[in-house]
Amino acid sequence: MALSRAGLFAIADAPAGQERVQIFNLEGVLIAGFYLPAKAMPRVVAGHVVLSGIGSMQYTGTTFLVSRPEGGTLFQEIDSAGRVLRQIGALRATGQESNPDVHLALNAGIPLADPAGGFLFVFQAGVPMFRKYDAAGTLIFERHIEGVELDERLKSLPTTWPTRSTPDGALPVVEPMIRTAAVDAAGQLWISLTAPYTYVYDATGDKRRTIQFKGADVVSPATLTFAGDGRVLVTPGCYAFSAK
């Protein structure tokens, strides 16, 4: 689910394997909906949750941002009728270009709208990094995501990947390094690792904070949502924390 500041929310699912988006108002009335014409593979999966493809959807209130490396770019901007308006971001080099399924999985990620204009893209698997683009889709900078919490994972990045059976054939098992990400009203990028830590980067790409969320126990965020009153809402558990 993705909530817009315009008081609408969108639900993404994939009935019969076909990716779909439905838009509702806060009373639960269906406003619009569409199917994506090209089927994306479930390239990055955490447990039973598909993080790539339609699972990466972000809703701006008028358009949707979806990770679609199959199209030759990092993400697409799609209107509320399902039409692709533009494609943004060159795929990064992975060293796995001869293995297309792995190469595309290592280019899957989370596209985000910057409240100051432009976009951010957080790669979810492989070497952890993010990129910032201006409103025209031009690359501004690229940053590696680093910290002691990632050191052991970085030492053991795989060079071969087992496969899993899917209705679309065998696909490599590519585990994420990043579970979720979001941008707050000040333009700070919050990146939650698969380990229970969240890094906060300022608008220039410098890391400012390392956070652990603690509810009944330490929470490893699956989603981060920023409320207008300065709180960050975290699931699982529906916890609210100060974002300051």
N, C-alpha and C positions, 0 to 999 in steps of 0.2 A: 504494500500500500504506500502511496505517496500523497502527501497533503500539500496543497498550494496555499499561498497567502491570500488568495481570492475567495476562500471559503468553499473550495471544491476539493474533492479527493479522487484519486484514481486507484483502481485495483487491477493488478496484472495477474493473469493466470494462463494456463495452456491446456484447454480442453482438447482431448484427443491429440495432444502434442502440438496443436496450433496456437501460437502465441496471440493473446488477446489483451486489450486494454478497455476498461469500462470506467466512465467518469460519472460521479454522483455529486449531488449537493449535500449539505450537512443534514438534510432531512431524509436522506437515503433515496432520493428520486434519481433515476437514471437519466443523465443529460445527453450522453453520447457514448459511442463505443466503436471499436474497429479491431480487425485482425491484421497482424503484420503479414504481408504477402510472402516474404521469404522466411523459411524456417531456420532458426539458429540452433546450433548444437549446444547441449548442456556441457560447456567446456570447463567451468570451474564449479565444483560442488563441495559443500561443507555438510557432511552427514547426508540428510535427505533434502537439503535445501539447495536449489540451483541459484548460484550468485551471478552467473553471466547471462547474456541475452536479456530477455524481458525482466529477469530478476534484478538487473542493475538500474531499472527505470527510475528517472527523476522527473518530477512534474513542476514546470515553471508557472502553471496557471493558464498558459496559452499553448505551450508546446511541451514535448517530451524529449528527454535525452536518454538514449539507449546505447549501450556498448554493443557494437556490431563489427568486430574485426573481419568477419567474412566478407564485408563489402570493400575491404582494402584500406579502411581508415579506422581510427579508434572508436569513434561514436557518431551517431546520427542524431539530427534534430528533426523531429516528426511533428506534424500538426495534429489537431484533434480529429481529423478525418483519416489519419494513418498515412498521409503523404509525406515522403522524405523531402524536407526543405533543403537540407545541406548535410554534408559529411565533413567531419573535422578531425584533424590529427593524423600524421603519418605513423604507421606502425613502427615500433622500435625493432632494432636488430636483436635477435635472441640467440644466434648460433644454431638454431633449430629450423632454419628455413627449409631444409630438405625434408623435414617431418612436418607437413602443414598443420596437422591437428595440434601438435605441441606448440608450434609457432603461434597459432591463433590463440590458444589458451593462455600463453604467456603475454599476449596483448589484450586480454580481456580485463575489464576494470570498471570503475565507478565514475561516470561523468557527472559533474556538478555545475550548477549555475552560480557564478560569483555575484553577490548582491551589488557590487560596484560595477558590474558589466563584465562580460567575458565568461570563461569557463575554466574549470579545473578537471583533471583526469587522474585518478589514482589507480595504478596497476595493482592487481590483486594477487598475482602469482609470480614466481620467479624473483629476480632481483627487485626489491621493493623501491618504488620511486613514484613521483607524481610530476605532472606538467601543468603549466598555467598558460591559457590562451586569451587573447583579447577578443572583443566582441565580433571582430571579423574572422576569427578562427586562426589568427597568426600566433605561432608559438612565442611566448614571452620568456619563459625559463623552464628548466627541468631540474629537479632536486632528487637526490637519493634519500631514502628514509633509513636513518641509522640510529642505533641506540644499543645499550648493553642488553636490553631485553630481546634483541634480534640476533645477537652475536652468534649464539650456538646454531640457530636455524640457518644463518648465512654460511656457516662452515660446512653444513651438510646439505646444501642445495643439490637436488638430484641431477644426474646426467642421463639417466634412463627412466622411463615411466612405464609401469604396468598398465594393462588395459582393463576396461570394464565393458560388459555387454550392455548395449542400449537398443531400443527399437530401431535406431538408425545405424546399427553396426557397432563395432568395437571402437571405443574412444579411450585415449590415455587418461589415467587418473592423475590429475594435476591439482595438488592441494593448495589452498590459498595461504598467503602470508598475511593478508589484510581481510578483516571480516566486514567492516563497514566504514563509511566516511561521510562527513557532512560539513557544511559551511555555516558559520554563525553570522549574525547581522553585521558584525564588524569585519567580515571577510576573512576570519581565521578558519583555517582548515583543521578539522578534528579527524584523526585517523586512528581507528581501533584495530589493533592487531588480533590475530587468532589467539595469542597469549592475552591474558586479562590486563592489558595496558593500552592507554590511549595517548597519542602524541598530538600536541596542538602547535600548529605553524601559523606565523603571522602572514600578512598579505604579501610580504617580500620573499616568503619561502624559508624563513629562519625558524627553527624549532624553539618554542618558548616554554613549554611545560610537558611533563610526563605525569599522567593521572591514572589512578586506580579508583574505580567506582566500587563502593561497598554498600550493600543493602543488608539482607540477612546473611550474606556471604559476599565474597568478591564477585562482581558482575563482569562478565565478558560481553560487551554490548553486541547485540545483533542489529539494533537500529539506534540512531541518535537523531532527536528532533528538538529544535530550539523554539521555545515559547516566547511570546512577546514580552514577558515579564522578567526576562533574564535567567530563566531556568533551562536546563537541558533535560529532556525526557529520554529515559533509557529503557530498552527492553533487552532481554526478558525481565519480567518482574514489575514493569510499569513504575519505575522509580523516577523521582524528580530530584535534581541536584542544581545548586547554583552554578551557572556557567562562568562566574567570575573567578 
